[in-house]
């Protein structure tokens, strides 16, 4: 056995039999001392002299114990354990400081861990499928660098079997499906998936089989369409019955056979969705009938397409192959030569991007706001570390006599630095643990705010290895930031100088020390940056709320009636809505009621090209509304009239324009009585303008109201089962309205899902979820920054004042007035706060530019925001400085002089 290995084994053994080895060591040393003493006695040396010589030769027994322990102990590890134990005792003796330090760091680390958990779940966590790094998402590019990650069904089919670099190409589309069960029709989250969806994601089913390319064909396989259900759906609908395979399900009035059950860990390719049903893409025309996206061909861009690359394929190779195949796919699947020519003129091409984390459109809206919030969290953590470093520096100065005594007794500077760093490490670990404890709950609340408009979406914010690694890195950085500089500074003084000066006195050099003041000034500057950022975002949010959508959302409720699969059409469907409207209008508190195909800010839109008197094509937003719609929405009627129930197709097609559309289509004359034409269907789609209404925002509260044209509901020609929203204005509680809507639906259309009511105010609030999240968190961080800064200023000044007790007592004894003492102590922090404020204003002016894209109607140099931020910080700094100043003024001269 090698000596090194023998030494290592001895040290490991020493961890478990330490006491026995100590006894053996003492016995061994006593044996050698006895042998030497006996030898000296045999030589005729007297007993006292023999004992004295034995002690001289062996020296202090503790020295031998220390040397021998070095052979069988992990000395550095044991020293570290002792340092941590000693640090714990020191922190217990200062419970106020310890609690403040731990809570301060918990806020900093907890905020960072919370936001990182959301970023991890939304942007970083890989899909739980084998070899997810081989997945790519396929979109299209034209002249703009922006990639459109939606494909039409023909374009996807053209790619499905063409490329040679992919093992599978698949597509999916999230949809709410109506399932007919024993308790009636229920809305269930589902996905249309192509044949290679399950083979590409490589997750075996829990029961049965997956869907295959044979299922994704017209009419399905010979047994009809198959459906794969989730484990949760299997539990809810079939009570985990083992015979679920082969059971029938009626989905959107189409019969399906259950062929498989997927395990809970399988989520599909969208990491935020939790679909319960997976149906073949080829079943979409049968399920949606005249509303089929497949039937719309290249004009309906609705599919998300992904692919699994072969192991030897790289992303640049895949993009090169897709670019080469683009023109061939267009000519193969698109029959319209003019459409192809227009796309090729705009340099149409397919493009692939990495999809190891899956693909969801929500990332496009929240990735930048989350990164901005993450930067603010970094500022909070840095602020907390600066604060604690300043406090530890002050404590280290107050402990100079203790440190000098330990240096005099033989401790090295490195040993003292290790002990002081152990104290910082203990604070960092405890604060990080507290931050991790609260992070899951807070991150779930944050994700709920982000997804407030997506009720079925879910961000997985659970703590995984990546989050723990981030927290560990934050703890290490925090320990170094808060501990290294104070430790170096506390042990850098000359030993004689430290022993000469008392604990409560200070030298002129220390009074004029630049480093602590510079750190506090930096803390003030950083706090001012955070407060200014919060003020800008909060002001922007308030102005966005006040900008108004162009209608009155207060008291406005929307009730959705899912009539998609009903046989009603034409006059019968119109009568259904009229009867529903009459039934709801008689409910208590209902003032006005109408119907609309699409409601603002619900996430759906419809736009087409129209021409007016200038014969110039313009893309105009469209909507189909019932009579009294504008009165119900409180959109002002500027000219002409509203629609009536007698506006049927027999009297000619009618249209109402908003101001923006009227100026765009008919800029040179009075719009009333003029005609607007659909250039694609000139013969059949010629509309007479009967009214002009005010501009109302459609799907974006930040931008101007788009040009919008309104069609009359009685002239709707979309065929059977058109689903409209009931738009109801109430002046009382909305709960009775929900029950009335359910009763009417059960009586008049028992086979439709239960109507769902949403508040217009909630929809508007949800459209601002990113802005709201940023404003709320930034204000919270700003408050934390002010509190942390106040603690830092107070703590640093309190320590400095306590160490100057004798000096202040002498000043008072020599005739200094209390007001002079207060002013002297207060001005110390005032100078630091003033320097930090000046630096912070300059830094905030530069950093606020990064927030420009998030602001609405607010300048990044808004003087009112800067003034309010400076005043708030000045008040906090004054409050934190006055208390130590008043305490200093209350010092009694005789008591102060005795302190030394």
Secondary structure, 3 states (H helix, E strand, C coil): CCHHHHHHHHHHHHCCCHHHHHHHHHHHHHHHHHHHHHHHHHCCCCHHHHHHHHHHHHCCHHHHHHHHHHHHCCHHHHHHHHHHHHHHHHHHHCHHHHHHHHHHHHHHHHHHHHHHHHHHHHHHCCCCCCCHHHEEEEEEECCCCCCECCECHHHHHHHHCCCCCEEEEEEEEEEEEEEEECCEEEEEEEEEECCCHHHHHCCCCCEECCCCCCCCCCCCECCECEEEEEHHHHHHHHCCCHHHCCCEEEECCEEEEEEEEECCCCCCCCCCCCCCEEEEHHHHHHHHHHHCCCCCHHHCCCEEEEEEECCCCCHHHHHHHHHHHHHHHHHHHCCCHHHHHHHHHCCCEEEEEECCCCCCCHHHHHHHHHHHHHHHHHHHHHHHHHHHHHHHHHHHHHCHHHHHHHHHCCCCHHHHHHHHHHHHHHHHHHHHHHHHHHHHHHHHHHHHHHCCCCCCCCCCCCCCHHHHHHHHHHHHHHHHHHHHHHHHHHCCCCHHHHHHCCCCCCCHHHHCCHHHHHHHHHHHHHHHHHHHHHHHHHHHHHHHHHHCCCCCCCCEEEEECCCCCCCCCHHHHHHHHHHHHHHHHCCCCEEEEEEECCCCCCCCCCEEEEECCCCCCEEEEEEEECCCHHHHHCCCEEEECCCCCCCCHHHCCEEEEEHHHHHHHCCCCCCCCCEEECCCCCCCCEEEEEEEECCCCCCCCCCCCCCEEEEEHHHCCCCCCCCCEEEEEECCCCHHHHHHHHHHHHHHCCCCCCCEEEEHHHHHHHHCHHHHHHHHHHHHHHHHHHHHHHHHHHHHHHHHHHHCHHHHHHHHHCCCCHHHHHHHHHHHHHHHHHHHHHHHHHHHHHHHHHHHHHCCCCCCCCHHHHHHHHHHHHHHHHHHHHHHHHHHHCCCHHHHHHHC
